[in-house]
Structure formats: C-alpha cells, structure tokens
Amino acid sequence: MLLNPLFVIPLLFLAQALFWLLFMPEVPTIPGVAPRYESEGALLKWFALFTSFVIGIATGVIAPLRGTRSTDSAVPVRTRRYMWRLISATLLVALLGEMVYIRDVMANPELLKRGFEEVNLAIVGEEVRAQRIIGVSSLNNLFVLPVALLALIAMDPRAPGRERKRATKLLWLVGLFTLFHSLFLAARMFMVYFVLVVLGAYLLLNSHRRFSLKALLSVFVLLIGVIWVGELLRSGFAYARSTFQDLLSVDVQKYVFERLIQAYVASDFNNALVVLDCVPSGSLFSTTALASLLKIDASYSDCPNWKSSYGTVNVLALWWFDFGYWVVLVGGIIGWFIGFSYKMALSSRAFGLSSALYLIVYPGLFSILRINYFGLSIFLLPAATWFLAFVVSQGLVSLRQRVVAK
C-alpha cells in the first residue's frame, strides 16, 4: 500500500491541504512567509487538477502489460553483469559531477569553516550552487539510478550472496556520502531521495509479504530526523545564536517546527493557491531544468498576489503556470506514466530495469508536493540514462537471438 501511487498521492496531497487548513496562520510568525491566501476559485481549480492527476494514475495502474517474467525466476547472469557495469558507470559519472559541484569547498575548506563559525551552513550550499556548471555539476543527480539498482540487489534474496554483500557495502558508502552532502551543503532532499529509493526497493521486494512495522517506523523516523537536523543546521543554529539560547532548547525546537510547517509544508499549498489564481505563462518549461537553457524568463514569483520569500510550490500549480488549461491533459499523462511504471515494477519485483524505473519515480510522489520533480535533473538525468540502458539491453538481446538463430 505504501508503494502504490493510488494510495500515496491522495494521502500526501490531501494531508498537505489539511496542514494548510489547520496550521497556516493568517499572520505567519516566520519572516518571509506569505499570509494565508484563500480563494474558492483556486481551491476548485486545485481539486479539478488533483482529480485528473489521480485518474491518470489509475489509468496507468490498470493498463494491460505484456511480456512480464515470473517473479520467482532467477536473474540471468548476462543481465546481472550488464547491470553491474551500469552501476559502475553511473556511480563514476555521478561522482565526477559531485567533485565538480563541490570543487570550491575542496579548493577552499575555509568556506566550510566559515559556515560553522557563522552558525549557518546554508551559506556553504548557496556558494556552491552559485558556482555550479550547468550540465556538469548536475551530473551528481544521476546517483538515484545506481542507488535503485544497488538497493534491489542488496534486498533480493534470489541474488547471489557475494553480490548482495557487495551491493550492501556500496549502498552504505553512497548513503554516508549523501548524508554529508545533505547536511553540509544544505541539501537535505538528497538524503530524502536516497532513503525513499531504498524504502521503495524494500517495499517492492516485500510487496507479497507482511511489512515489518518496526522497519517502516525506523525509516519514517530516519526521514523526519534528516529533515529536522537539516533544518536545525540551516536555520536553528542562526536562531539559537541570535536569541542567545542553547541549540537544543525547547524554544529553538519550536522555531524549527514552525518554520518547517509554515515555510514549507503549509506554505507550499498556500503558494499553490496564489499561482492557481495567476494567469498562466504558457511557457511549458519555466518550472523545469530546461528554463535556463531555453532562456525562459517567465516566473510565478511575478504573479500579482505573490508575497512569499519561499519559492516551493505544489506541482499542480507549477503545471498550471506552464501549461494553462492543458494541464488537465499533461497531469493525466504524467499520472498514467507513474501508474504504469508502478505496475511494471510490481509485475517484475526483481533486480532489473523494470523495477529500477519506478524506484526513480517513487521519490517524486513525495517531492511534487513542493517542486516539479519530473521536470528537474534529479529525475530527468536518471530517467534518460535508464531509457538509454533499456534500449541498449534490448539491442543486445536482439543481437544474441539473431546469432543463436544462425
């Protein structure tokens, strides 16, 4: 159930709306957060777009699927070798992108020291992002694909023991690297993506069994912990210092909680209502990774009622801003893709590209509450690589079949 987008999407989207209803104050206590915005027209539009999105997901889930293989069959040796080569290549490219991304920190460690001295690690992340090289630095986002494949090997009881151990060690190594990236570069979502991919693999490979409540609670606590600690390092430190309080004081923890709720969870929905009342740009790609490459200058922050200093917005409003009323079709198509990738993974439940695709999609079910995940490099790069790997694998299979036939 926790893997099924027909359960996850309605739960998260309606929960976000409920958080806005219950916790979004008329006058926010966090600086930079816009006042509560209420609009019947925007709410109706949000509900209509939400409905078309869910219908699209349902259509994908019930779509016919051909050519599936038994989930009890072992993964062929050739397939495992191909996947290991894919893991090695994508990890290497992702590491190269990461080295380029953090090159300023490596060349000038004083930057990290400054972040600690000023009790604000966010400045390190801002400095690094300001110096990123478009198309190169973002290659670190490719890490999602090898993590998905490693998680599938590590948790699949049918995989050879030696490969499972190797995958587990690599997964821990990538996880630790991701944790450091998240905490010290003010990029906590990287760790959230990592945890969600691993969780998705666990849920997928155990979808026919009763889930371990202890394991699921552990993952939930880990996710909350990463988000909380990330915000504590990002804003809690600065607040504690400015108010001369201990970092672990009740008042500082209350501030972090209010900031997470007002500036992010509820604010993302509040911002969405503002954008849904705005005239769409029709630019198609202004909220995607292609905006800078295509030199699109349209921005939802130019909407007449926009007052927030926090730019994250529920994806339904982002799609509306880019596509206007065509969003009903676009949302349905993206929903279908999500539903179909889920069904494809569920029919396989094994180490392979069919399962890996949904593990790339899975973090997006959570991220689209605040960003256009499926239009950003964190999804586009792994998905494009997945598609290329799939085409190559099918070509190799066809080539072997022709050789055998001769």
C-alpha positions in Angstrom: 0.0 0.0 0.0 2.8 2.4 0.8 4.3 1.8 -2.6 1.0 2.2 -4.5 0.7 5.8 -6.1 -3.1 5.5 -5.9 -2.7 5.5 -2.1 0.4 7.7 -1.6 -0.6 10.6 -3.9 -4.1 11.2 -2.4 -2.8 10.7 1.1 0.1 13.2 0.7 -1.8 15.8 -1.3 -4.9 15.8 1.0 -2.6 15.8 4.1 -0.8 18.9 2.8 -4.2 20.6 2.2 -5.2 19.7 5.7 -2.0 21.1 7.2 -2.6 24.3 5.4 -6.2 24.4 6.7 -5.1 23.7 10.3 -1.7 25.3 10.7 -1.4 28.1 8.2 -1.9 31.3 10.2 -3.4 34.5 8.9 -0.3 36.3 10.0 2.8 33.9 9.9 5.3 34.0 12.7 8.2 33.1 10.4 9.7 36.0 8.4 9.3 35.7 4.7 6.2 33.5 4.8 3.2 34.9 2.9 0.0 35.5 4.8 -2.7 32.8 4.5 -4.3 33.1 1.0 -7.8 32.0 0.5 -9.6 31.7 -2.9 -12.6 29.5 -3.7 -11.7 29.6 -7.4 -8.1 28.4 -6.7 -9.3 25.6 -4.4 -11.8 24.4 -7.0 -9.0 24.5 -9.7 -6.7 22.6 -7.4 -9.3 19.9 -6.8 -10.1 19.6 -10.5 -6.4 19.2 -11.4 -5.8 16.8 -8.5 -8.7 14.7 -9.8 -7.4 14.5 -13.3 -4.0 13.6 -12.0 -5.3 10.7 -9.9 -7.5 9.5 -12.8 -4.3 9.4 -14.9 -2.5 7.3 -12.2 -5.5 4.9 -12.0 -5.5 4.5 -15.8 -1.8 3.6 -15.7 -2.2 1.1 -12.9 -5.0 -0.8 -14.8 -3.3 -0.6 -18.2 -2.5 -4.0 -19.8 1.1 -5.2 -19.5 2.7 -7.8 -21.8 6.0 -9.6 -21.7 6.3 -10.0 -17.9 8.5 -12.7 -16.5 7.9 -14.8 -13.4 8.9 -13.0 -10.2 10.3 -16.3 -8.9 12.8 -16.8 -11.7 16.5 -16.0 -11.2 18.0 -13.1 -12.9 20.2 -14.3 -15.8 24.0 -14.0 -15.4 24.3 -11.7 -18.5 21.7 -9.4 -17.1 23.5 -9.1 -13.7 26.8 -8.4 -15.4 25.2 -5.7 -17.6 23.5 -4.1 -14.5 26.8 -4.1 -12.6 28.5 -2.3 -15.5 25.7 0.2 -15.5 26.0 0.7 -11.7 29.8 1.3 -12.0 29.4 3.7 -14.9 26.7 5.8 -13.4 28.4 5.9 -10.0 31.5 7.2 -11.7 29.7 9.9 -13.6 27.7 10.9 -10.5 31.0 11.2 -8.5 32.5 13.3 -11.3 29.5 15.6 -11.1 29.8 15.8 -7.3 33.5 16.7 -7.5 32.8 19.5 -9.9 29.8 20.6 -7.7 31.9 20.9 -4.5 35.2 22.0 -6.2 35.1 25.4 -4.4 34.8 23.6 -1.0 37.7 21.3 -1.8 39.8 24.2 -3.1 38.9 26.4 -0.1 38.0 24.4 3.1 37.8 27.8 4.8 34.3 28.1 3.3 33.1 25.2 5.4 34.8 26.6 8.4 33.1 30.0 7.8 29.7 28.2 7.7 30.3 26.7 11.2 31.7 30.0 12.6 28.7 31.9 11.4 26.5 29.1 12.5 24.8 29.0 9.1 25.7 26.1 6.8 23.2 27.4 4.3 25.8 29.9 3.1 28.1 27.0 2.0 25.3 25.4 0.0 24.4 28.8 -1.6 28.0 29.5 -2.5 28.4 26.0 -4.1 25.2 26.3 -6.1 26.1 29.8 -7.3 29.3 28.4 -8.8 27.7 25.3 -10.4 28.4 24.5 -14.0 25.1 23.7 -15.8 25.1 20.3 -17.4 28.2 19.1 -15.5 27.6 19.8 -11.8 24.1 18.4 -12.1 25.5 15.0 -13.1 25.6 14.2 -9.3 21.8 13.8 -9.6 22.5 10.6 -11.5 23.2 8.9 -8.2 19.5 7.9 -7.9 19.8 5.2 -10.6 22.7 3.3 -9.2 21.2 3.5 -5.7 18.0 2.0 -7.1 19.9 -0.9 -8.7 22.1 -1.4 -5.6 19.1 -1.5 -3.3 17.4 -4.1 -5.5 20.4 -6.4 -5.4 21.0 -5.9 -1.6 17.4 -6.8 -0.7 16.7 -9.5 -3.2 17.0 -13.0 -1.6 17.4 -14.6 -5.0 20.6 -12.6 -5.7 24.0 -14.4 -5.1 25.2 -13.8 -1.6 28.5 -12.3 -2.8 26.7 -9.7 -4.9 24.3 -8.8 -2.1 27.2 -8.1 0.3 28.9 -6.0 -2.4 25.8 -4.1 -3.1 25.1 -3.5 0.6 28.6 -2.1 1.2 28.3 0.2 -1.8 24.9 1.3 -0.6 26.3 2.2 2.8 29.2 4.1 1.2 26.9 6.1 -1.1 24.5 6.7 1.8 27.2 8.2 4.0 28.4 10.4 1.2 24.9 11.5 0.5 24.3 12.3 4.2 27.4 14.5 4.3 26.3 16.3 1.1 22.8 16.8 2.6 24.0 18.2 6.0 27.0 20.3 5.0 25.7 21.7 1.7 22.1 22.5 3.0 20.7 19.9 0.5 18.7 17.7 2.8 16.5 16.5 -0.1 19.4 14.4 -1.4 19.2 12.2 1.7 15.5 12.1 1.5 15.7 10.9 -2.1 18.2 8.2 -1.1 16.1 6.9 1.8 12.9 6.9 -0.4 14.6 4.9 -3.1 15.9 2.3 -0.6 12.4 2.2 1.1 10.8 1.8 -2.3 13.1 -1.2 -3.0 12.2 -2.8 0.3 8.5 -2.3 -0.2 8.7 -3.6 -3.8 10.6 -6.8 -2.9 8.4 -7.5 0.1 5.0 -6.5 -1.5 3.8 -10.0 -1.2 4.6 -10.3 2.5 3.6 -8.6 5.7 5.7 -5.5 6.2 7.8 -5.1 9.3 6.2 -2.3 11.2 9.5 -1.8 13.1 11.4 -1.3 9.8 8.9 1.1 8.4 8.8 3.2 11.6 12.6 3.2 11.6 12.6 4.6 8.0 10.0 7.2 8.9 12.0 8.3 12.0 15.1 8.5 9.8 13.4 10.7 7.3 12.0 13.0 9.9 15.4 13.1 11.6 17.2 14.0 8.4 14.7 16.8 7.6 14.7 18.1 11.2 18.5 18.0 11.6 18.9 19.6 8.2 16.7 22.5 9.2 18.3 22.7 12.6 21.7 23.2 10.9 20.2 25.5 8.3 18.1 27.9 10.4 18.1 26.6 14.0 21.7 27.5 14.6 21.2 31.0 13.5 18.1 31.4 15.6 19.8 30.0 18.7 22.7 32.3 18.2 20.6 35.4 17.6 18.4 34.7 20.7 21.4 33.5 22.9 19.8 30.2 23.5 21.0 26.6 23.6 20.6 24.8 20.3 18.6 22.0 21.9 16.3 24.3 23.9 12.6 24.0 23.6 12.2 27.4 22.1 14.7 26.6 19.3 12.9 23.3 18.5 9.6 25.1 18.4 11.0 27.6 16.0 12.3 24.8 13.7 8.9 23.1 13.9 7.0 26.3 13.0 9.5 27.0 10.2 9.0 23.5 8.7 5.2 23.8 8.9 4.7 27.5 7.9 7.6 28.0 5.4 7.4 24.6 3.7 4.5 22.1 4.2 1.6 24.6 4.5 3.3 27.3 2.6 3.8 25.1 -0.5 0.0 24.7 -0.7 -0.6 28.4 0.1 1.8 29.4 -2.6 0.0 27.0 -5.0 -3.3 28.8 -4.4 -1.7 32.1 -5.3 -0.2 30.6 -8.5 -3.5 29.0 -9.5 -5.2 32.4 -9.3 -2.4 33.7 -11.7 -2.6 34.0 -15.5 -0.5 31.0 -16.8 2.6 31.9 -18.7 2.2 29.1 -21.3 6.0 28.8 -21.4 5.8 25.0 -21.0 9.2 24.7 -19.3 9.6 27.6 -16.9 9.5 25.3 -13.8 11.8 22.7 -15.3 15.5 22.2 -15.7 15.2 23.5 -19.3 14.2 27.0 -18.2 17.8 28.3 -18.1 18.9 26.5 -21.2 15.9 27.9 -23.2 16.4 31.3 -21.5 12.8 31.4 -20.3 12.2 34.4 -18.1 8.7 33.7 -17.0 8.4 33.3 -13.2 5.4 32.5 -11.0 7.0 34.9 -8.4 5.8 37.7 -10.7 2.1 36.7 -10.0 0.2 39.7 -8.6 -0.6 38.1 -5.2 2.8 36.5 -4.7 4.3 37.7 -1.4 6.4 34.7 -0.2 10.2 34.5 0.1 9.9 30.7 -0.2 9.7 29.6 -3.8 8.5 26.0 -3.4 5.0 25.3 -4.7 2.7 22.2 -5.1 3.3 20.8 -8.6 -0.3 21.1 -9.7 0.1 24.9 -9.6 3.5 24.7 -11.4 2.0 22.7 -14.2 -0.9 25.2 -14.4 1.6 28.1 -14.7 3.4 26.3 -17.5 0.5 24.8 -19.4 -2.6 26.6 -18.5 -5.8 24.6 -19.1 -3.7 22.0 -21.0 -2.6 20.9 -17.5 -5.6 18.6 -17.3 -4.1 16.5 -20.2 -0.5 16.9 -19.0 -1.3 15.9 -15.4 -3.2 12.9 -16.7 -0.3 11.8 -18.9 2.2 12.1 -16.1 -0.2 10.3 -13.8 -0.5 7.5 -16.3 3.3 7.2 -16.5 3.5 7.0 -12.7 0.8 4.3 -12.5 2.2 2.3 -15.4 5.8 2.3 -14.1 4.3 1.1 -10.7 2.5 -1.8 -12.4 5.6 -2.7 -14.5 7.8 -2.8 -11.3 5.2 -4.8 -9.4 5.0 -7.4 -12.2 8.7 -7.9 -12.1 9.7 -7.4 -8.4 13.4 -8.3 -9.2 16.8 -6.8 -9.9 16.4 -5.1 -13.3 15.5 -2.0 -15.3 11.7 -2.6 -15.0 11.9 -2.3 -11.2 14.5 0.4 -11.2 12.3 2.8 -13.2 9.7 3.0 -10.5 12.3 3.5 -7.8 13.4 6.6 -9.7 9.8 7.7 -9.9 9.0 6.9 -6.2 10.7 9.9 -4.6 8.8 12.1 -6.9 5.5 11.1 -5.3 6.7 13.0 -2.2 8.7 15.7 -3.8 5.9 17.0 -6.1 4.3 18.5 -3.0 6.8 21.3 -3.4 8.8 21.0 -6.7 8.3 19.9 -10.3 10.3 16.7 -9.7 9.6 15.2 -13.1 10.9 18.3 -14.9 14.1 18.6 -12.9 17.5 17.0 -13.4 17.1 14.8 -10.3 14.6 12.8 -12.3 15.5 13.6 -16.0 19.1 12.5 -15.8 18.5 9.1 -14.2 15.4 8.6 -16.4 17.3 9.4 -19.6 20.1 7.1 -18.6 17.5 4.4 -17.7 16.0 4.8 -21.2 19.4 4.6 -22.9 20.3 1.5 -20.8 17.0 -0.1 -21.7 17.4 0.5 -25.4 21.0 -0.9 -25.3 19.8 -4.0 -23.4 17.0 -4.7 -25.8 19.5 -4.3 -28.7 21.9 -6.8 -27.1 19.1 -9.3 -26.6 18.0 -9.0 -30.2 21.6 -9.4 -31.4 22.1 -12.6 -29.3 18.8 -14.0 -30.6 19.9 -13.4 -34.2 23.3 -15.1 -33.5 21.6 -18.1 -32.0 19.1 -18.3 -34.9 22.0 -18.5 -37.3 
